[in-house]
Every structure is written in C-alpha cells, then in structure tokens.
Amino acid sequence: MHRRRSNIEIIGDMLRVGANGAGKTEIMYSANMSYSQLQKYLSLLISQGFVDRLEVGNPVVTYRVTARGSTLLKSIDTILEVLEFSDNGS
C-alpha cells in the first residue's frame, strides 16, 4: 500500500531534480506530480528564493536550485532520514 507523500517529500524531490537545472516537464515527471502541484510548489520555491527561473533561450526556461535551496534540500534529507529511522525503530 502506498502512502501519500508529505509536502516536504515533494519539495525534496523537486529540489533533487532541479539541482542541475530542469524544465517544468522534467520536474513534473521526475518528481511524479500533477501540473497543478508543480505550479503551486514551483511558485512557492521561487518566491522563497530556493529556485531560480532562468531563460536559456526563447521560449526555453529552466529552473535551477539556488544555494539556499541546496541548504534546504540537505535539511530535508536529514529530517527524512531521522523520521524514517524513528519509523522503523518503533
């Protein structure tokens, strides 16, 4: 049985995909999310300075994780690791 991913897990998946730059479609499919989810989370990540929107051509746009986003991803990975460990230990 599959459980739903938390917001933190979704954001972590998006940041992993965008670490080297990625387009919306790549992020959407790699992070296994709907287009509406993508729009919501991408807007949040951009507005908070975790992801930059880069125009690499016309009309090509890519999204790349900022230094602040990399720090967030490391924190998310640490939290998920601790939660997974505590989940297995009970």
Contact map, one row per residue, 1 for C-alpha under 8 A:
111000000000000000000000000000000000000000000000000000000000000000000000000000000000000000
111100000000000000000000000000000000000000000000000000000000000000000000000000000000000000
111110000000000000000000000000000000000000000000000000000000000000000000000000000000000000
011111000000000000000000000000000000000000000000000000000000000000000000000000000000000000
001111111100000000000000000000000000000000000000000000000000000000000000000000000000000000
000111111100000000000000000000000000000000000000000000000000000000000000000000000000000000
000011111110000000000000000000000000000000000000000000000000000000000000000000000000000000
000011111111000000000000000000000000000000000000000000000000000000000000000100000000000000
000011111111100000000000000000000000000000000000000000000000000000000000000100010000000000
000011111111110000000000000000100000000000000000000000000000000000000000000000000000000000
000000111111111000000000000000000000000010000000000000000000000000000000000000000000000000
000000011111111100000000000000000000000000000000000000000000000000000000100110000000000000
000000001111111110000000000001100000000000000000000000000000000000000000000000000000000000
000000000111111111000000001001100000000000000000000000000000000000000000000000000000000000
000000000011111111100000000000000000000000000000000000000000000010001100100000000000000000
000000000001111111100000000000000000000000000000000000000000000000000000100000000000000000
000000000000111111111100011001100000000000000000000000000000000000000000000000000000000000
000000000000011111111100001000000000000000000000000000000000001110000000000000000000000000
000000000000001111111100000000000000000000000000000000000000000110000100000000000000000000
000000000000000011111100000000000000000000000000000000000000000110000000000000000000000000
000000000000000011111110000000000000000000000000000000000000011110000000000000000000000000
000000000000000011111111011000000000000000000000000000000000011100000000000000000000000000
000000000000000000001111111000000000000000000000000000000000111000000000000000000000000000
000000000000000000000111111100000000010000000000000000000000011000000000000000000000000000
000000000000000000000011111110000000000000000000000000000000000000000000000000000000000000
000000000000000010000111111111000000000000000000000000000000000000000000000000000000000000
000000000000010011000111111111100000010000000000000000000000000000000000000000000000000000
000000000000000000000001111111111110010000000000000000000000000000000000000000000000000000
000000000000000000000000111111111000000000000000000000000000000000000000000000000000000000
000000000000110010000000011111110000000000000000000000000000000000000000000000000000000000
000000000100110010000000001111111000000000000000000000000000000000000000000000000000000000
000000000000000000000000000111111100000000000000000000000000000000000000000000000000000000
000000000000000000000000000110111110110000000000000000000000000000000000000000000000000000
000000000000000000000000000100011111110000000000000000000000000000000000000000000000000000
000000000000000000000000000100001111111000000000000000000000000000000000000000000000000000
000000000000000000000000000000000111111100000000000000000000000000000000000000000000000000
000000000000000000000000000000001111111110000000000000000000000000000000000000000000000000
000000000000000000000001001100001111111111000000000000000000000000000000000000000000000000
000000000000000000000000000000000011111111100000000000000000000000000000000000000000000000
000000000000000000000000000000000001111111110000000000000000000000000000000000000000000000
000000000010000000000000000000000000111111111000000000000000000000000000000000000000000000
000000000000000000000000000000000000011111111100001000000000000000000000000000000000000000
000000000000000000000000000000000000001111111110000000000000000000000000000000000000000000
000000000000000000000000000000000000000111111111000000000000000000000000000000000000000000
000000000000000000000000000000000000000011111111111000000000000000000000000000000000000000
000000000000000000000000000000000000000001111111111110000000000000000000000000000000000000
000000000000000000000000000000000000000000111111110000000000000000000000000000000000000000
000000000000000000000000000000000000000000011111111000000000000000000000000000000000000000
000000000000000000000000000000000000000000001111111100000000000001011000000000000000000000
000000000000000000000000000000000000000000001111111100000000000011111101000000000000000000
000000000000000000000000000000000000000001001101111110000000001111001000000000000000000000
000000000000000000000000000000000000000000000100111111000000001111000000000000000000000000
000000000000000000000000000000000000000000000100001111100000111100000000000000000000000000
000000000000000000000000000000000000000000000000000111110000111100000000000000000000000000
000000000000000000000000000000000000000000000000000011111111110000000000000000000000000000
000000000000000000000000000000000000000000000000000001111101110000000000000000000000000000
000000000000000000000000000000000000000000000000000000111111100000000000000000000000000000
000000000000000000000000000000000000000000000000000000111111100000000000000000000000000000
000000000000000000000000000000000000000000000000000000101111100000000000000000000000000000
000000000000000000000000000000000000000000000000000000111111110000000000000000000000000000
000000000000000000000010000000000000000000000000000011111111111000000000000000000000000000
000000000000000000001111000000000000000000000000000011110001111100000000000000000000000000
000000000000000001001111000000000000000000000000001111000000111110000000000000000000000000
000000000000000001111100000000000000000000000000001111000000011111000000000000000000000000
000000000000001001111000000000000000000000000000011100000000001111111100000000000000000000
000000000000000000000000000000000000000000000000111100000000000111111100000000000000000000
000000000000000000000000000000000000000000000000010000000000000011111110000000000000000000
000000000000000000000000000000000000000000000000110000000000000011111111000000000000000000
000000000000001000000000000000000000000000000000111000000000000011111111100000000000000000
000000000000001000100000000000000000000000000000010000000000000011111111110000000000000000
000000000000000000000000000000000000000000000000000000000000000000111111111000000000000000
000000000000000000000000000000000000000000000000010000000000000000011111111100000000000000
000000000001001100000000000000000000000000000000000000000000000000001111111110000000000000
000000000000000000000000000000000000000000000000000000000000000000000111111111000000000000
000000000000000000000000000000000000000000000000000000000000000000000011111111100000000000
000000011001000000000000000000000000000000000000000000000000000000000001111111110000000000
000000000001000000000000000000000000000000000000000000000000000000000000111111111000000000
000000000000000000000000000000000000000000000000000000000000000000000000011111111100000000
000000000000000000000000000000000000000000000000000000000000000000000000001111111110000000
000000001000000000000000000000000000000000000000000000000000000000000000000111111111000000
000000000000000000000000000000000000000000000000000000000000000000000000000011111111100000
000000000000000000000000000000000000000000000000000000000000000000000000000001111111110000
000000000000000000000000000000000000000000000000000000000000000000000000000000111111111000
000000000000000000000000000000000000000000000000000000000000000000000000000000011111111100
000000000000000000000000000000000000000000000000000000000000000000000000000000001111111110
000000000000000000000000000000000000000000000000000000000000000000000000000000000111111111
000000000000000000000000000000000000000000000000000000000000000000000000000000000011111111
000000000000000000000000000000000000000000000000000000000000000000000000000000000001111111
000000000000000000000000000000000000000000000000000000000000000000000000000000000000111111
000000000000000000000000000000000000000000000000000000000000000000000000000000000000011111
